Amino acid sequence: MRALVCLAALAVAALAPCDSLRGVFRPEGGSGTPWSIDAAGNLIWGGTPYAPIGLEIANGAQLDAAIKAGIKDVVIDLPATGVGWGETFKKMDAASMRYLVRIDSISPSAVGFAVDPRGYRISSIEKSRPFVLDIPGATQAYVVLANQRDGNVIDQKLIDIREGQGFYDVKVSGPGNEYVLLVYPKTSTLEMTDCWEGLDKHRDNLLVALKRNRPGPGFRGLINPLGSTVGLPGKDSRFIPTSPWFRLELRRLLEERYRTLETAVRTWALSSSDFLTYEIESEKDKGKPTVTFDDLARLVPLWNGGRGTPLLYDPETNKTFAVDQRRSQAWQDIGAAMTRAYSRRYSRLVDGIRAEADAPVLQEWAGWSGAYERNDSRLTGIAMTVKGDTPSQLAEQGARAASSLLRWSQPGWLVASRIDPGKDPATVAPVSDDLASMGARAEFFRFNEATLAAVAELSKRTVEGVSPVSAIYFPENANDPARAQRLPAGRWWLPTPVDGERLDFGKHYFGYRTENGYAIWTDTPGKTKLLMVNPKAALFQSLDGSDPAPKIVKGGVEVTLTEIPLLVTGLGEVPVPEPAVKETTIAFVTLLKANEVKFDPKVLTNGKAQDRADLTELASQFQRFLAGMDRNPGGNYYQLRDVYRDALFRANDFLWIEGESNSRNNFSEAVAVGGSSNGGALLLQSRLTNDDGFFAEYEIPVRTDKDQEVWLAARIPEGRTDDVQLLIGGQLLTISGPPVRRYGQGFGWYKLGMTKLAGANSRIRVQVPRPLGGDFAIDVILLTPVPFSPNGFVRPGE
């Protein structure tokens, strides 16, 4: 049976991208019903818009309660195996219900080597000792012991993992050195879907389930054809599958790109003398390589990003080969092979489903990757899950799914497949309206006895959304000041995964930059002069349809700025609001007047000696950059801001400590992070336990003997704030509540309490007793004797 189903699926004629938006569904025992997606993203079923408000159903008891309450539309969870499908379809069809089936089976897990030197590492090892490595699900692991300072490999070997535990005895000689243990487990992972043998089996089960249990006339589509996914192949993959089918696809890609093995070896920056060997038939013969593209395709890089060791590991021979990781294209080729395999096989799965039951197929949003981020997607739409009862909460959670769909080159069906508004029935209707404005054309509330009656009443009407949703986009790492929100005239401002940068224009003007241009807005609307060298090249577009009334004036362009972003394109320079320059100048002059005294010289600042004698030199620098505003307003304005920040620090007693500027740590690594202070953060992404826990230490000067507020700007996994501690001057501080304010890529400001320091210097130690099960990143530690109100990564006084 499996072979027949596979052949049937592969024989399905490929659907053109536009065919994903229309079809004819033929139910069990019924005639065909045409359907399509219109320009506004509505599902037109049998000539009538289908825009339901209903329930999410997880089991039979909930289904019975929904039928009793008069609910006619549901999303129902069913397994890919087909168990329970027949009786469930009969019950829903008998009640004249309409339903989408969501496959709730876990998607097939890939098997291979986890290459995550950020997570699978134990650093700052100072002496010989045995380690117990807890790696559930792994069967083996390749381990590398290296000198932490110069990366010199001390030992490397393959070890067995039994019942989730492996053992490695670190043996080092001589004091004074620190070592790092890198671990590369061979395991199955939910973080990457098996797009090869596992997907084949999953597809067979699903198509057999559809064939044997034909949906009735109420069927409206299928969600999550791959099942519940945690991770999809993307550009940041940290896993190398060992599937023979993956290696075959990688081999084919390498042959297509490089034609000869020698070229591929050079591009991967392998040492040819180590990897290539030849059979020499005569003295004149150059010989034939004894290795092939197959040998190259099974190599596993032992580095990822800036971490790891520059080796390629062969699991078949247990050998490693030296490589120049800075030049190597190995990860790029591996990622391309994964993406190509996933895209092609996912499309075949969707085609197979459509051949058995020609109805809409959707995927729940699971990150900025996957089929829904491709313009050639075979999907009919995207499903989103949201939790919250306020517009800001809904926008924050639903905005990314809406962004992915609205950036398609064709319409799509946006379905809110799980809405959790809490237990207050009064929130149901407003939540429905807010999601409809974002583009949701079908809404299904999570089953809850407290809100069941309200949903039943609301289900008597349909989602109101007849017009296409118009959206503009901001880079996600510019979150705060930019944020997902509804703009005038029904437009939405939504995040995207593109690179961007927040622009610092002071307290009243805000902006960000992308490769396409700039966005600028203000909380003090009115005519504003934007300083620029080439005003004739500037193009302006208001997002609310109003006329910004641009007028070229000396040194720039006068425009009308409001609280709605104004897009500025055509420039190779940052357009600077003139009031932002005046604000910075006034603040700097005020600071000078208030500090007409000399300070003690040679005060340590973050471990570096800086002259804090007076502000005369900074005043001279400020004047020089201010005089250059006519020649280069964008460049000189940011020099002004830097001088002002330096002056603020010298004239005040707060201490702003960058997370990555520690003196010692055993975290994963310092990484570049858009939308963070100084563009970087210290990341902890450990998957291994450490008897000593995880720590980052900061040597700091004591700048005041007054009581000081202690703040931590960090990204902490949900529910794990209790595991983060800060030790300062012998005082242990913990986090007692949610972040006061969020910004950037998931960072938030946490107030830990008050402290009082004595002496000339002290130490701060951020410590985490055990892995947090996700990304933990330190952006800033702040000590300030004056009350602080967080605003992104703006420092006190700015």
N, C-alpha and C positions, 0 to 999 in steps of 0.2 A: 504493500500500500504506500509506504513512504516514497519509494522510487517513482511510483505513478504520480503522486502528488507533486513531487519535485519537478518532474518533467512537465506536468500541467502548468505549474507556476512559471517555469522558464519559457513555456511556449506562448504565454500571454503576450499579445501585441503591445509594444511599448506605447504608453499614453503620452501624447504631446502635453506640454505644460498647461495649455488652455483647457484640456480635457479634464483636469483635476477639478474644474469649477462647474462641471455639468455632467449629467448622466441620466440613466433610466433604471430605477430600482424595481425589481420584480420579486415581490414577496412570495412566500410559500402559499400556493393555491390562489394567487391573485394576478391581476394584469399589471403591466408596467406603468410606473408613475415617473414622469420626467421631473428633474430638479436642476437648479442652477444657482450660482451666486451672482447677485446683481452688483452694480457699480457701488452701492452703498454698503456692501458686505452682508446683505440679507440673504438667507436661504429661501429660495422660492421653490416650494414643494407642490407639484401638481397645479401650478399657476397661482398659488396663494402663499404670501410670506409666512414663514414659520419662525416666530420670534417668541419662544416660550419663557415662562417663569415657572420653575418647578423645584424639585428636590434632588439631592444626591442620595442614592440608596446604597447601603453597604451590605444588607442582609435581608432575609425573607421577612423577618418581623417588621423591619422598617417599610418594606414594600407593602405589607398588609395594612400598616397604619396609614401610608400614603393613599392607598386605594380607599380606605374608610373615610379619609379627610376630603376626598374628591379631587385629589391631585391627578392631573392628566399627563404631566410631562416629567420625565426623570432621566438622570444619568445613573446607570446601574453598574456596579462592579461585578465582573465575572472573570474566571480564570481562562487562560489560553487553552487549557486542555479540553474545554467544552463541558466540564462537569457542571450539571445544574442548568445548562442553557435551555434545554427543551421545555422543561416544566415552567421555568421563569418566563420564557417567551409566551407560552400559552396563557399564563396567569395575566400578563400585561395586556395581551391582545384581547382576552376576554373582557377586560375592564376598559377597552377602547383607549388604552394609554399609548403615548408616543415616547420613544426612548432612544437614548444613545448608550451603547455598550462601551464601558471603559475596561480595558484589559488590566487587571490588577495583579497578575503574576509578576514576579521579579524578572526583569530582563536577563537574558543569559550572560553569565560572567565570563570575561576573558581570562585565559590562563597564560602566564608568562612571567617575566621578571619586572619587579617594581624598581624603577630607576629614579629614586627620590632622595638624593643626598641631603636635601634639607631636612627630610623627615626621619629617614633611617640612618641616624648618625648619633654617636656619643662622643662628644668633644671634651677637651680639657682633661684628658687622662694623664696623670702625672707619675703613676707607678704601676708595677706589674700587679695584676689581679684578675680573677675569673669574672666573666659576665654571663648572666642568664638573659637570653634574648627572647622576649615574649612576642611571638609573631603568629597569632591564630590563623589557621588556614594554609600556612606555608608548608612545603615539603622539604625544601632545601634553601640555602642562602649562600651566595658568594660574599665573602667578607674581605675587606682590605683594611689593614692597619697602616697609617701613614703619619709622618711627622707633621704636626699642625702648622709649623712655621714655614717649612719649605716644600711640603707635599711629598717628600721622599717616601716611597713605599717600603715599609719594614717587613710586612708579611701579607700574603693573600692566599686564600684557600676556599674550597667548597665544603660546607658543613651540612649535616642533616638536621632537619627540624622534626621533632617527634612530639605529637600531642600539643602542638603550639609552642614548643620551647626548643631553643637551640643553645648550645654552650660554646663559648670561645674564651680561651685563656690568653689574656694580654701579657706578653713578656717584653719588657723594655729594659734597657740598661742605662745607668747613669742618671743623676738628678739634673734638674734645670730645664728639661724639655717637656713639652706637652704634646700629646698624640690624639689622633681622631680615629675612631673606628667607624668605617662605612659598611653598611649592610645592604645587600641586594637580594631580597627574598624571591624565590620562585613560588608563586601563589596564584590563586584565583581572586579576582577583585570585582566588586560591584561598581567600582569607579570607572570601569570601561566595559562597554557592551561587547560581547563576543560576536563580531560581525562575520564569523566564519562557520565552523561546525555548529556552534551553539545557536546561531541565528537560523541555520538550516533546519535544525530540529524544532525550534520555536515556530518557524514558518509552517512546517508540516503539521504540527499540532493545531495551529490556529486555522489553517485552511480546511483541515479535516473537520474541526468543530463547526465551521461555517457550512460546510457541505452537508453534514449530518443533522445540523440543527438550523434549518433555514429560518431566518427571522421573518416575523409576520408583517402586516401592513403598517404597524406602528413604528417600525425601525427607521431611525433618522441618521444613523452613522456610527462610526467606531472611533474611539479615542485611545491613543497609546498602542499602536500596533506592535511595538516592541515590548510592551509591558511597562512596569514602573522602572524608570531609569534613574540612576544616580549620576552617571557620567557618560558623555558621548565623546567620540574621538574629536580632538580639537588641536589647535596649534600649541597648547601648553601640556601636551600629553607627557606623563611620567611613567609610562608602562610600555614594555616591549612584548607583544604576544609571541608565543612559541608555536602557534598553529602552523602546520605545514602549508596551509592555504594562504596565510598571511605572508610567509616567506616566499611563496611562489609569486604573489602579487608584487612584493618588493623586488624580487629578482627581475620580473618583467619591466618594472619601472626603471631599474638601473640599466638594463639593456637598452631601453628606448632612449634614455637620456645620454648615456656615455658610450654606447656601441662597443668599446673595448674595455677589458678588465683593468688594464693599466691606467686608463683615464679615470675610471671609477675609483681606483685605489688612491690616485693623486688627489682627487676631489674630496675624498674622505680624509685626506691628510694622514694616511697610514704610512708607516715606514715600509717601503717596498721590499727592502732586504729581509725584513722580518716576515712579511706576509706572502710575498710572491716567491715561489720556487719553480724551477723549470726542468723539463726533461731535455737533455742535450743529446741529439742523435749524432752530431759531428762537430768538429771544431768550427766550421763555418756556420753551423745552424744556431740561430738565436734561441732555439728551444721553444717548447710549448708549455704554458703554465700548467702546473699540476693542480692548481686551485681553480675554481670557477666562480661565476656569479652566485651560484648557490651557497658557496662558502662565505662570500661577502654578505649575503642577505640574512644569514643567521647570527651575525655578530651583534652584540649588545653593548651600546655605549655605557660606560661607567661614570659619566658626568651628565649633568643637566643644568642648564643655566650657568651660574658662576660657581657651582659646587660640584664635588666629586673628584675623580682622578682621571687623568688623560689616558685611558686605556679602552680598548675594545675587547670584549670577552666572548670567546667561542664556547657555548655550552656543550657542544658535542665533543670537543677535544680537551676542554678545561684549560685552554691556553688564553693568554692575553697578549695584545699587540699595542705597542706605543703609538700615540696619535697626537697631532697638534690640534687640540680642541678648539683653538681660536680660529683656525682655518677650515676645520672639518665641516662638511655639509651633510654628515650622517643623519643628524636629527631632522634636517629639512627634508631629506629624501624619505625617511621613515614616516614622518608626519604626512607627507604627500600621499604615500601609499595607503596609510590608514584612512585618510579623508576620501580618497578615490574609492576604496573598497566599501567604506560605510555608505557613501552616497549611492553607489551603484546597487548594492545589496538592499539597502533600505527602499530604494525605488522599486526594486523587484518585489519586495514584500508588499508594498502598497498596491502595485499592479495586480498581484495575486489576490489580495482582498477585494479589490474592485471587480475582478473577474468573477468572484463567487457571490458578492453582494454589492452591487453597483450603487453605493451610497457614499456620502462624505467621509473622509478619513482625516483625523486631526491628531496632533501631538501636543501634549501638555508642555508648557515652557519649562526648561530645565537648565537655563544658562545660555550664554551667548555663543552657542555652537549647535550643531545638529542640522537636520534637514530643513527646518523652518527658517534658517538664516541664509538659505540659498535661493536665488531667483528662479532656479530651475526645479524647485521643489514639486513633488507630485502630490503634496498635501492639499487638502481643501481649506484648511485653516489651522488655527492655534487655539488651544485651551489654556486657561489660566486659573490659578487658585489664589484666593485673596482672603485675608482675615483682618477685620477691623470695622469700626462703625463711624469713622470720620472720613471726610474727603481726602485729607492728607494721608491717612493710613492706606486707603484704597489706592490712591495714586502711587504711593511708594511701592506697593506690592504688585499692582497690575500694570504699571507703566512699561515694564520691560517687555512683557508679552505683547502689549499693544504696539510698542515700537517695532518689534520684530515683524509683526504682520503688516503694519501700515507702511513699512519700507519695501514691501513686495512691489514688483512692477505690475502686478495685477491685483484685483480685489481678493479678499479672503474672508472666511467666516471666523469671527472671534467669539469664543464661547467661554463664559465663566463657569467652569465645571465644578468648582467647589467654592462657595461663598460662606464664610463664617462671620456673621455680624455680632456674635455674642448672644446673650439670652434676653435682650430687651426687644420685644416685638415692635416697638415704635421705630426701631432703626431699619427694619426690613425695606420699607418703601423708599426712604432716602438713599439707602445703599444701592438699590436697584436703579434708581435714576442716575446716580453718579457713574455707575459702571456702564450704563447705556450711553452716556455722553462720551465715555472713553472709547466706545466702539463695540462693546459687548452686544451681540445680537441674540444671545440665548443665555439665560441665567438659572443656575441651579444652586439652591441654598442647602447647606449641610443640614442633615436631619437633626432636629432638636425639638423635643416636646414643647419647650417654652415658646418657640417661634412658629410651630407648625400651623396654628390657626391663622397667623398673619400671612404666612407664605401661601396657604390655601386661598385666602381672600385675594391676595395679590395675583395669584395665578389665573384669576378670571379675566385678566387683561393680558396684553402682550407687551414685550419690550418695545419702547418707543424710540426708534432710530431709523428714520427713513432717508436721511441725507448722509453722504460720505463724510467720514471724520477727517478733518484736516489737521496735520501735525507738523511741527518743526522740532528739531532735535538738538540736544546739547551733549557734549562728551560726559560720560558718567563720572570721570574723575574731576569734573568741575562742579559736582554736587555740593551745594551750599557755597556760593550764593545761588547757583542755578538749582531748580528743583522741579520735579514733575508736578504739573498743575494745569488747570483749565484756564485758558486765556479768553479774552473777549472774542465775540463772533464765533464761538463754538470751537475754536482751535485748541489743540493740546500741545504742551511743551513736554517732550519725552526724552529719556536718556538713550544713548547709543554707546556701543563699545569702542568708538573711534578715539584716537588719541586727541587730547586737548590739554589746555592749561588755563587755570584760573588767573585772572588779571587783578592785580591789587591797585584799586583806585581810591583807597581810603574808606571813609565811613559812609559816604552817601552815593557813591558811584560804583557800579559793579560790572563785571564782564568776564568773558572767557575767549580763548583763541582756539581755532581749529585750523586744519590745512586749507579750509575753504574761506576763512576770513575771521571776523570778530563779531561778538554780540556785546552790546553795551546798554545798560539801563540805570535808572536812578530812583531813589525814594523821595526826591525833590523835583518833580516834573517842571519843565520849562525850557526856554531857549538855552542852548549850551554850545559853546565853541569847542570843537574837537581839533586839537593841535596836530598838524601833519605837514610833511615837507611837500607832498605832491597831491594837493586837494582835488585837482582835476581828474585824477584817476579813481577817486572814491565813488562807490556805488552804494545806495542805501535802500533798505527794504524794511518797512515796519511790519510787525507780526499781527497787528490788529487792524490792518487795512488803512490806518490813518496816514496822512501826508506828513512826513518828517520835515518838509519844507527846507531842504538843504540850500544853503547860500554860501558861496565862496567868499571868504573874508581874508584879510591879511593873516597869514600864518596858519590857515586851516579852513574849516567849514563850520558854519553855524547851523545846527539842527535842533529840532524839538525832541527832547528825550523825555520818556515817561517811565512808568513802572513796568511796561512791556518791552522786552528786548528789541533793540534796533540792530539789524544785521548790516555790517559794513564789509564790503568786499572790494577787490581790485587793488588793494594796498599791500606793499611789502614791509610796512612799518606799523607799529601799534598806534592807533589814534587815541590821544590822551585828552580826557575832558579837562578843560582849563581850570574849572573849580577844584579839581583834584590837586593840581599843582599849587593853587593858592592855599588850599587847606593844609598841605604838607609844609609849605613855607611858613604860614602863620604858626603852626604847631612847633616847628623847629625854632623860630624866633622866640616864641613864648618859653620854650625850654631853656634857651640861652639866657634869657633875662632872669629866670628863676634860679639859675645856677652860676651866679657870678662869684663863685668861690672855688678854691682849688681842692682837689680830692687827694687822698693818700696815693702815692704812686705805686706802681708794680703790684696791683691786686690780681691774684690768679682768677682767670675766667675760663671755666671748662678745661682747666689744666694748662692754659697758655698764659704767659705773662703779657699783660696789655697795659699801656700807659693810660691811667685814669686821672691824670693831673688836671687838665681842664679841657674845655671843648673848643679851644681856639683853632686847632688843626682841622677839626671836623667842620667848623664854620667856614674855613677857607675852602675846603673841598665842596661844601654845599654851594657856596657862591660861584665856584667854577662851573659846576654842573648846571646851575640855574642860568648862567650866562650862555650856556650852550644849547638851551632849549630851542632857539630858533633854527639851529642847524640840524639837530637830531632830537626832536621832542620825545620820541619813544624811548630811545636809549638813555638819554640824560634823566628822564623822569624816574626811571628805576634806579639810577645811581643816587638820585635825591632820596628815594625811599630807603635805600640801604644805609646812607649816611644818617638819616633820621632814626632808623632802628638802632644803629650803633650808639647814637647820642642818648636815646631813651635808656638803653642798657647801662651806659656809663653814669647817667644822672639819677638812676633809680636803683632800688635794691631787689628787684625781682630777679629770678634765675630761670632762664629758658634753656632747657637741656634737650638737645636733639636725641632721639632714641638710639640712633646709630653711632653716637659719639661716645660710647661707653669705653671704659678702660679695660674691661675683661668680661667675657660672657661665654656661655655654652649654648646659646640659642642657635637657630638654624643658619641665618645669615642676614646681613644688611642688604636691603633690596631697594631699587628705585620704584617709587610708587607715585603715580600722578595724583594730584589733589591732596598732597601731604606737605607738612612743613619741610622746607629745604629739599623737597622732591624725593625723600627717602624715609625708610622706617626699618626697625630691627624686627625680624620675623622669627617666630617660634612655630614650627610646623612638625614637631617631633611625633613619630609613631612608636618610639621605643621608650620604655621606662628608664629612669636613671636614679640610682640609689640616692644621689645627692640632690635630686631635683634639677630644675633649670633656673638660671640666674643671669642677670646682667648688672654689672657694678659701674657706678659713676663716681669719680672723685670730683668733689665740688668745693668751691670757696664758700665760706660763711660771710655773707654780705650784710647781714643785720642780726641784731640780737632780739628783734621784735618777734611777736607771734606771726606765723606765716601760714597762709592757706597752701595745701598740697593738692595739686591736680595731676591727673594722668590722662593724656590723650592717646587712646589705644583702640585697636579692633579686637574685640573679645567674642568668642563663640557664645551663642545664646545659652543662657543658663549656667555659665561657667565663671561668672565674675567672682564668686566666693573663693575660687582657687588662685586668685591673683593677690599677691601681698607686696607691700613696699616697706622696707626696713630702712629707717633714717635716724641716725644718731641714737641707736638703741631702741627706738620707738617703732612698733609694728603697726602699720596702717592697712586696712582692708577696704574693699569697695562695699558700700551698704545699699546701693540703689542703682537705678537705671542711669544711662548717660544723660547729662543735662542738655547736651546738644550734639547732633551728628553732623558729619561733613565728609567730603571726599568719598573714597571707596570703603565705606563701612566704619570709619573712625568715629569715636564719640569721646566727649569730655566727661571724666568721672572725678568727682570731688572726694578725696580720701579723708580729709580732716584738717587738723591744725598741728603745727610743730613749732618748736623753738630750739635753735641751735646755738652752741657756744664754741669758742675757739676760732682758729683761723680757717680750718678746713674740716670737711666732713665727708661722709660717703653715703650714697644712696644705693640700695640693692633691691632691684625688682626680682621677685622670686615666685616660681610656679612649682608646686610640689610634684605634679605629674602632668603628662600630656593632656592638652585640652580638647583633643578630638577635632581640631579645626585650626584655622589660621588665627594666631594671636600675634599682633604686631604693635610695637611701641613707637609712637610718633614723637611725642613730646612729654617731658616731665616739667612741671612748673611749680616753683615756690615763689609766693608773692605776699608781701606784708599788707597790701591793699586789696579790697574785694575785687574779684575777677568775674567778668561776664563773658563766657566763651562765644566766639564768633569765628568759626572755621579755625584757621591757624593764625589768626591775627593776635599779635602780642599785646600785653597790657599797655595802655596809653596810646596805641595806634589809632 
